[in-house]
Amino acid sequence: MDKIGIIFKREYLNMVRKKSFLLATFLVPLGFAALIGIQVASAVFVEKENYDLLIVEDETYAVTGRINKGDNFKVVPIKAEGDFVTQRDSLLERVKKNENEVYLYYPETYLEKENITATLHSSKKLSQQVRREVERKLERAIKDYKTELVGISKEQLDKTDFELDLQTKSGEKENSTSEIMALAVGAGTAIIIYMLIAIYGGILMQGVIEEKANRIVEVIVSSVRPFQLLMGKTLALASVAITQLILWGLLSMVVYFIMLPFVANAGIDPAAIQQPGMEMSASEAENILIDLQGANWNVLWFFPIYFLGGFFLYGSLMAAAGSAVDNIQDAQQFTIPITLPLMLPLFFYPNIIQNPNGMFASITSHIPFFSPMIMPMRIGLGSVPWWEIVLSIIILVLSFLGCVWISAKIYRTGILMYGKKPSFKEIFKWLRYN
Amino acid sequence: MNETFLRIDNVSKAYDDYLAVNQVSLNIPKGKIYGLLGPNGAGKTSTIRMITRITVPDSGTIYFNGEELAEKHSRDTGYMPEERGLYKKMKVLEQITYLLSLKGLPTSEAKAAGEEWLERLGLTDWSSNKVTDLSKGMQQKVQFISTIAHKPRLLILDEPFSGLDPVNTKLIEKEIFRLKDEGTTIIFSTHRMEQVEELCDYIALMSQGKLMLENEITQVRKDFQKQVYHISFHGDKQHLMAVPGLQVLEVTDKQAKVELSGGEGDRNDLLRRLADSPLEILSFALHLPRLNEIFIELVGGNKNLNRKETV
């Protein structure tokens, strides 16, 4: 164990001191910043939309009547007529036929309630900017109404705060913001796991080939067991990957907090970036950042488990492949059958997004070669039964132990073999050597 | 025979159907230089890899100073493989320290030992340079330092002089003798006979996985002594051919190498017969066999020299 530690230390320090590591560590958060920048910019320069917002002049009009013309809509009051339910149904029918009309359904005044729900009905799916503008104006209206009617000061009002949930309903399928964020976080995690395994597995293989080409490996294995060398290297690279990830996280947070005030400032001064035909909606940009905060980050707890499991599984096989050859070109024959199952889950994603708890998703998230890329995605997308997660982790752990065992056997023979490239048949024979 | 430091007892090792080492027993005496000889594919490297615990024997046992070979003996072993190298981008002292600490030396001791040896071999100024900055000769010195700086009791050198220039060869030779004087047991594997004659006290000869002979080098020479003589002469070489009881092995106009057919007692008889011939004999000397000849005699010429070395 002691010797694994010595090898671990050298390999780890050797990697994190490399220019390529530092470059990647600092460039990715900058990329993240650029991405937010682009998103914010694209949100800032959205084209103005033009809806008629239908509001019924019933008893709730004391609140809703306070909503005035917005950037994306104008208010069209409707006289209250006859039965409330009949009128609501006829309005629902009406907006289904008229694409440019939106009906705000606000059922009561909610004077004392903390959770207020209202619904926007439309024929087509509404954009977030329209939904948010209505939400903002409605929120303002409720606050004003409460202040005026109850006579409480604004200060007190903050204490009796409320949550407004403005839902949208249309003829089309709705994806709530939280669903989109869940997908982004789940798929993001899975893809990062895929990338880290592919990149660091490749680095591990390259390191093994280098030690063999340098002819230093026989010197080392006369002092330590080949298994200790393999483990030291694998653990070191796994730690480097996690170090990089933590640094990415921290730096991204720094970038985020640096960018926040700029985004907010843009909202205060709308005249600054006025362009013909385009309208500024800076609060839209703010909302994107707020959405990031609100996403379901629980999946991150599973990240280390699935990353490490996948890395040991694929990394050990890549190391075994590297040990069998003298140079990186010869390695290709062996890496293709390894990288294929690593990439395959990327092609399963459409199916899994469609039905994250279906049979296909369930089966593939238990196959150890796929689970590191699929299970985090499913966890991000919604509720996976706990036993499925436990089972997939157990299968993954057992499989990577098996892979490490087989790889170590190939590795200890491979590193001492020079000359012609071995066939798969020969490599199978190595498994029997002592 | 001297006290045995490393004993290899009836060891075999097979790869697939290929028997690399076939029931070999060796007794390597303490504080001596022991030459392990043989053509490529004789099983030298396979034997050494079992001594360094890189592989384990299929059968048989290896005893290190009386104890069965185990993990802890790696601390007392220094091994310079034929296929050797260093991390190209690592600094010299860092590299030596790392390799020594893998042997089980505490980092501070490893560093001190490395510094001491760099000083001795005149490389102190290069301590914090990367290995790639060094000349080939300097790299080989660094390699040698990382093999011996932890004061191993058993030192195994597989073709240590391959790729060394004459200056460094002399330098390393000097250090090898010094280590021997300090009591280090040294196994020296090579197929270059002139180096063996210069360095070794004992030799073992392997061929096709089997041990052909093992003995003190002086004894080996005696054992293979034959009735072969060098003669230099004046006169027609045809007269030499006519001398009875004599087989001419090689002949030029002035010199010949001849073998006496018959026993030792006939040497004076041969001299007499030569004196009787019309030739003027200038010198007459016993031929001492070179190891190379013994080697070829035992392994049967070149027919197996090209066998591919596996593992």
Interface residues (C-beta under 8 A of the other chain):
Chain A: K3 I6 I7 R10 N14 N214 R215 I216 E218 V219 I220 V221 S222 S223 V224 P226 T413 L416 M417 Y418 K429 Y433 N434
Chain B: Y15 D16 R49 T52 R53 I54 T55 V56 D58 S74 T77 Y79 M80 P81 E83 R84 G85 L86 Y87 K88 M90 Y98 L99 S101 L102 K103 G104 Q143 S146 T147 V311
